């Protein structure tokens, strides 16, 4: 598979919480960093996403906001 996305990070699924329509998937990407993704429950089932398994996180953002105190 070839992708246009450049922000691809390999990680390990640490938690999956399924709701009625959406699921919250937490992925440990190393260095004490965890990325949380909200995806459809249907996608979680199709990809067979389970804690402990390796997965790729692809980040596509139309904007990035920085804040400072």
N, C-alpha and C positions, 0 to 999 in steps of 0.2 A: 504494500500500500504506500503510495506517495501522497504527501500532504503539503499544502502551502503554508500551514502554521509553522512558525519558527520557535514558539515557546512551548516545547514539548519536554516534560519532566517525568522520569520514571519514579514510581513510589510504591508504597504498600498500603492497601486498604486497612484502616484501623477501626472503622465503625460504619455501619449502614443503618439508618433509621428510616423505615418506610412509613409514609402517611397514606392517605386515601389516594392521592394523585401524584404527589411529589415525594422524592426520597432525598435525604441528606447523606452524602458520602464523604467521609473524612479520609484523606490520604496523607500519610507521612512521607515527605519528600526528602527527609534527612536534615541534619543540622538543627534538630529541634523544631523544624517547620512542618506545619500541617495545613494542607489546602482543603477547604470545604467546598463541595460542589452540590448544587441543587439540580437534580435531574428527574425525569419522569420515572415512576415505579416501573412502567413498561420497559424503559431503557435498562434499568437495573436488572430486570428479569432476563431480557434479551442478551445482555452482556454477561449474565451470571456473576454479578459483582458480589463478592463475599469477603469478610474480614480475613486478613492474613495473606491474601493473594496480591501479586504484583499487577500494576496497572499503569497506564500512561495518562498523565494529566496534560491536557492541551489548553492553553490560555489564549483567548482571543478577546481583546477589549477595545471598545471604541474610544474609551478615555481612561486615563489614570489620574486619580486625585491624590495629592500629597497634602498633609497637614503638619503644622508645627506649632508648639506652644511657645 
